Amino acid sequence: MSQPLISILVPFKNTEAFIAECLDSIRTQSYSNWEAIFIDDNSGDNSYTIVSDYIKKERRVQLYTNDGNGIIDALRTAYKHASGAYITRMDSDDLMTPMRLETMITNLKIYGRKHLAVGQVKYFRADGLSDGFARYEKWLNSLTVEGKNYTEIYKECVIPSPCWMLHRDDFDACDGFNPNIYPEDYDLAFRFYKANFKCIPCDKTLLLWRDYSTRTSRTHEHYAENSFLDLKVHYFLELNYDASRPLAIWGAGHKGKTLAKILLKQNIPFFWICDNPKKIGKHIYDQELFNFDYLTTLKNPQSIVTVANSNAQREIKGYFRKQKMQSMIDYFFFC
């Protein structure tokens, strides 16, 4: 029985220090029927030459220049050249583990259409990993092992951008790389969620995710915190907000204030609650702040929580449990 073709889409820009390792990790996959489409997004280093030389020994690698500018255009250019029945993305500074493609395609064959293959990730960094990335890795993997990624989609991106795969028809059905929306990986994750593509549980590490100070996700304006919050609000209002129910913002820190401004701009009514005695009773943006218990006076409310402290989050979840409120229906953590 012939193996279906997998198209691996790899945009790159100025990653000469890492791109050969990435190529090697693709070339040594246990699953052999793949094509890797590398798109040079106007690199100013030796990246293009490294890939060009690699093609001489590996016919499954293709190399093109970006039809436009930026990562979305690069991904569109790659997809234009893709022939595979299955689509996956890879970043040129990361590494696939040897069983990645085989694991993902096997899971997709078992579970069928309208499913999304994901995998465990492991961050690495030459000078040591920060606690923040270690926590993110642990959190993301805890969701992936059970396929429950969407249950916390409003916290952070729950689908690692270089570690997903799905059938080509499903990719087209959720509009692929067509939207001009950044952060493009988080927007795509929300569209997977909107399309109700089920995440397939996975307990295997399939991606070695490199962190370094000049990585695009750390430096480019498209990945600034306000861009993420705008995206969360957009999809919350489209997919989970019930206008017949009162909406409450829990928390009046920086993120809570930013969220309040976004909602006010869109004329979305809300109540504002917190547990900070210094803020209760005050007005911010002409909105009064109430004690969190004010929530019990509202009839069937929905709540957006913007409190980041992990201990406080545990207490807030306990409060919701006592109120018999359900995650992703009655309350949503935005951080």
Summary of the structure (lengths in Angstrom):
residues: 335
radius of gyration: 21.6
end to end distance: 46.4
largest distance: 69.8
contacts: 1048
relative contact order: 0.10
helix: 38%
strand: 21%
